Amino acid sequence: MNLHPRKLLATAALGITAVALMAQYGDSGDPWWEPGTGRNLPMFSTFPDSTGDITIVNMEGPIATADHPFFQNVGTNYRACITCHQPSSAMGLSTDRIRQQYVDTRGKDPVFAAIDGSNCPSLPQADPASHSLLLQRGLFRIPLPVPSNADYKLAVVEDPTTCNTSTTYGLATNTVSVYRRPRVVANLKYVLGTDGAFHLNPTVKAQLAADGRDSTLAQQAAEAMHAHEQTGRSLTPTELQHNLDFESQIFVAQSADAKGGDLTEVSGPLGAWALGFNKNIKTGPNQPLFLEASYWTKAAHGNTGHTPQTDFRESVARGNAIFMNRSFHIRDVAGMPGGPTSGTCASCHTTPLAGSNLDHPAMDVGTTAYATVAEAKAANPTLPIFKLTWNPNAAPHPYLGREIYTTDPGRALTTGRCADTGSIVM
């Protein structure tokens, strides 16, 4: 692995804690994109991952990143958008890469900024334990106000992070700290269900944050740069437009699999090249969710016997058929219209090439809301647990009643409606 001189010096002086981290997590070898370096981003970039290769495609060709707001720090903590949306992590952020960066920089990289890269800014920032949710699970702290119109009362039941019980950062200041991963910044043509034309104020059907608090890509970008980069100012229309232009033309996909081989071959599934250049793929209702995988069945290769590649591809074809066609009973999903029903995986994951849901984006599928403290703690022992108690005149959660324990109230922190507790973007 090639390291920046600063990283080499940091590694040499790492000490016992970092050596222990290195022994535990190893050296991933992935490059890390530092803000402000002025590197060029090629039209095609390929990086290894745990199962093969991913490929990044820039539809508009190579990008000179000098003075580009996505790649330059415009705030006060030396971060840029690229800090949390690394090309080598598929324009997101992998825990392996985060842990390696902690080792390389002794925890000094801007990604570990106290404001949200630690469990709480009041914790000792030199201690790896203060960054445990980011290092172990890729979770950043998201501080949000309790809505003034909330039809529920919120209390902190348990808080391993200490932030929600803090007099400076916690509920005493009407702030709730939840912990979430950054989303991938790529393939937005499909994620948002638009025609790919991004402007400063297009209202999109998709929700751009887990709790649906942003209605436009511009709003999301401005909020992220203010909160996570601590810009301390409003971005100019030109800066925002540069970000939107970049985010609307970047595509990423798994391009090779160690068992399945080249995924971008002419007869293969849709890989990064096809994602980037196929402008004719339609989004919206009644469109195929993914490309048909029948070319990977036994019949497609003449029943010529088994190899690791053919076995893998047949497994993918079977999985695709199950996802699209295997029916089962769906119940107890708050936010899903119509109540209990029979359906397939594709009944909820309806957006072609994205797997999200543009018509009913936020649902409670039981990943954050529970009927008892014990259930919440057993599911997520490292996260805070909140108790939400409904006001007498509020409509209850349709399946969990009038008192809920949750590790993340989800959309209820946006709408103020207790019935939205636990509902998050699919």
N, C-alpha and C positions, 0 to 999 in steps of 0.2 A: 504494500500500500504506500502511495506517495503522500507524505504529510507536509503541510505548510510548516515553515521553520518554527513558528510559534507553537505548533502542535508537538513538534519534535522536542522542544525544550520542556513543554508541559509534561510529556510522557516520561522524560528522563527524571523529572522531579516528582513523580506521581505519588510515591509513598505506598504504604501497606493497603489502604482502602482501595485505591485505583488498581493495584496489582491484583487484589482479590476480585474486583469487578472484571478485569481482563481474563482471569482464570475462569470466572463463571460464564462470561458472555463471549469471549474470544474476539477475533478480529474479522469483521464482516467483509472488509476490503472495498466497500462501496465508497465512491467519492462523495464528499460533502460540499455543497455549493455555499460559499461564504458571500454574504451581501457586499456589494460595492466593489467587487473584483473586476467588473467590466468584461468578464468572459463572454464569448459568443456562444449562443445556444444553437446548435446545428439544426438543419431541417429534420434529420433523423438521429436519434440517440438510442442506443441499446444498452441495457444494464442487466446483470444477472440478478435473479431472485431465488427463493428457496426451491422452486420447482423448474426453473428454466431461464427464460429471458423475457423482459418487458421492453417495449419500444415506444418512444415518445415521437410524435410527428407534429411538426410545425407546419400548418397548412400554407402559411405565407413565406416559408423559407427561413433561412438562418436569421437570428435576431442578435443585433449588437446591443448588449444589455446596459452599457454605460448610460447613466442618467435615466434609465427606465425605472419607474416607481415600483414595479413588481420585484425588481432585483436590487434596488438601492435602498438603504435605510433612510427613511424620511422622518423617523421619530427620534425619541431620546434614549432608547435602549439598544440601539445598534442592530435591530432586527429589520428584516424586509419580508415581504410575502413569501419569498423563496425559502426563508428560514424554516417554515412549517409546511412548505409544498416543494419538496426536493425531487428533482427529476429521477434520481436513483431510487426513490421510494414511490415511483408511479405518480408523481406530483402530489404525494401525501407525505406521511411520516411514519416510518416503521420503527417498532421498539428496538429491534436489533441495531438500527443505525443510530437511534437516540442514545442507547447505552454505550456504543462505541464512541460517540461524540463526547460523552461524559468522561470516558477514559482519556481520550485524546487531549482534552482541554481542562482536565481537573474540575469539570463542572462550571467552567467560566464562559462557555459559549452563550451568546445571547438567547438561544432557545431555552435556557434554564433561568431566564429573567424572573426575579422574585414575584412580579405582579401576577403571573399565571403559570409559570414553569415550575413553581413549587406548590406544595400542598396549601401553603399559606405564606404571605409575605413576611409575617412576624416570626417565622421559624428560622433557626440558624441556617443560613443559605449554604454554608460550606459542608454541611452534613448531607450525604447522599439520601438518608432517610427522609429529609425534608422534600425531596423530589421523587418519592417512591411511586406515586401514581403516574407520573410521566415516564419514569424509567421502566416500570414494570408493565404498565398498561397503555401508555401513550396518551394519557388523559391530561388535559390542561384545565386549570381552574377558570370557570366562567361565573363572574359575579353578576347577579341580576337582582333588580328590586322586586319586592313583593308588590303586585299591582294595587293601586289605590282602590280599585273597584272589586277587589277579591271577595268572593262570597264564601270564603273559608278562613279559618284561623290556622296559622302555621307555627309549629313548635319544633325545636331541635330535640330529638330523643337521644341520639348518639352521634358523636363526631370525632372519628379517629384523626381527622385532618386538623382539628382545633380552630378552623377558620370560621365556622358558623357560630361558635360560642365566643369568638373574639369580640372584645368591646370596640375594636377599631374596624374590623372587617365583617363582622357577623350580623346576626339578626337584630342585635341592638341598634344597628344603623339601618334597619329595614332592608338588608341585603342578604341574599341567599347565594352561597357558593355551591355550584354543581360542577361536575367534572366530565368533560366530553372530548372526543377526538376531533381533530381537524378533518374536514372532508377533502376528497381528491379534487383538485382544480384541473379538470380535463373532461372532454366528452360532453360539454355543457349543452351542445346542440340537442343531445338526447335526454340529458337529465332534466332540462328545463322545458322540453317539448316545444321549442321555438323553431323558426326557420333558419336560425344561425345569425340573424341580424340583431346585434346587440347595440343599444344606444344607452344614453345616460339614465333614462327613466322608463324603460319598458316594464310594465307590470306582467309578471309571469305567473303561471298557475302553480308551479312547483314552489315548495318551501325551501329556503336557502339556509336555514339553521334548523337544528334538531327540534326546536320549539316553534318554528314558523314565524319568528318575529320580524323577518325581513321579507318585504314584498318585491324588491327589485334587486338585481345584481349590483347596481350602483350603491344602494343602501347597505347591502352586505359588505361590499368592499370598503366603504367609508367607515362603517362600524368596526370592522376587523382591524383596520389600520389605526383607528383611534384607540381601541381597547388593547390590542395585542402589541402594537408597535409604539404606543403612547406618543402619537404624533403631536398632541397638544394644540392642534389646529385643524381646520377643515382642509381637505384636499381640494386642489383647484379642479375645475372641470376638465382641463387638459390631462392632469394626472389620473383622474378617474377614467377618462376615455382611453388612455393608454392601457390601463389595467384591463378594461372591458375588451378592448381589441385583442389583447394577448389571450385572455381567458376564453374568448370565443373561438379561437383557431388552434387550440392545443388539444391533441388527442393521445390517448394512451391505451394499450392493450397488451395482454400476454401474447408474445409473438413466437415463442418456442416453448416446448415442454420436454423435460428430460426423457419422458416415456413416449409422449405422443408425437414428438418431432416438430417440424415446422408447421406452425398454425396459420401461416399467411400464404401457403401454397394455393394455387388456383383452385384446387378441389377441397381445400381445407376450410375451417370455420373462419368467421370474420376476425382478422387480426388488425394490428395497428394501422397498416397501410390502408386497408379497406375502410376502416373507421374514419380515417382522416380524409380520404379522397372521394368517398361515395356520398356525394351531395344529394343523390336521388332517393336515399332511404327516407321513408316517411315515418313521422311519429304521430301518435294519437290513437284513438280507439280503433279496434278491429284490425290492427296491424300485427304481423307475427312478432312475438317477443324477441326471439333470437333466430338466426338463420337455421334452416332445417339441417339436422345432423344425420339424415338418412344415408349420406354418402360415407358415413363411418360404420355402417352396419356390415355384417358378414356378406350380405348380398353385394354390397358395393365393391368389395375386393375379391369377389369370386370364390368365397369360402375356401381360401387357399391355405388354411391352417392358422396356427397361433404363433405370434411373436409378441414380445413385450409391447411393441407399438400397436399392433392390431388389437390386442386385448384391451389396451388402454382406450383406444378410439371406440371400440364397441361399448365399453363401459360408459363413455361420454354420451354415446347415442342413446343408451338405455336411460341414463340420467335425464337427458333432455326430454325423452318421451314421458318419463314419470313427472317431471316438473310441469309439462304442458298438459298432460292428459289424465294422470292418476287422480281420481276424485276422492275426497274425504269430507268429513263433517267439520264445519267451521262454526265455532260458538264462542261466546264470552269475549268478543273483540269490540271494545268501546270505540266508537267513531266509524265503524263499518256499517254502512246503511243496510237496512233490511233485516237485521237480526240474524239468528242462526240459519245456516244454509249449507248446501253442499257445493264444493268447488275444488279447484286445483291450486297449486302454488301460483299459477299465472292469474288466478282470479283477483289477487291483491297486487301482485307485482306485474303491472299491466303495461308499463312504458317500454316500447321497443328499444333494445340495446342498452337500457339503463336498469330495468327491473324495479323502478320506483312506481309511484302511483300519483298521477297528476290530478285525478278527480277527487280522491279522498286521501290526501297526503299524510295526515297525522292520525294514527290509530294507537290504541293501547293493546299491545299483544302480550302483556304480562311480564315484561323484562325489567320494569322499574317500580311497579306498584303492587303492594301486598296487603293481605288482610291482617297480618300480625307482625310484631317486631321480630319475632324469631324467624319468620320466613324471609324478611328483608335482610337480616343479618347473615343468615345462612347463604343467601344468594350472593351478597356483596359485602363481605366483612370489612373491607378497607374503605368503604364509602360512608358518607354521613347518612343518617336515617332521619327523615322528617315525619311528623305526624300532622296530617291535614284533617281538620274537623269542620264539617259543613255548617254554615249558618242555617238557622231553622227554615228560612224561606228558600233555600237553594235546592236545585234539583240534585239528587244524589248521583254518585257514579253508578252506571247501570248494572254493574256486576259486583262491586265491592262495598256498596252501601254508603254510609255517611261518615265513616272514619277510615282513613287509609294511611298506611305507612309506606313511604317511598324513598328511594335513593335519589330520585330526580323527578320533581313534579311535572317536568316536560311542558306541554303546551299550556298548562294551568298558570305558568309564570308569564305567559303572554296574554291570555284572554281574561285571567282572573276567575275563570269558571272552574269550580271544583270537579265538574263532570269531565273536564279535560285532563285530569290528573293522570300522569303516566303516558299520555298520548304523545308520540314522537314521530318524526318523519320516517317513512319507510325507506 
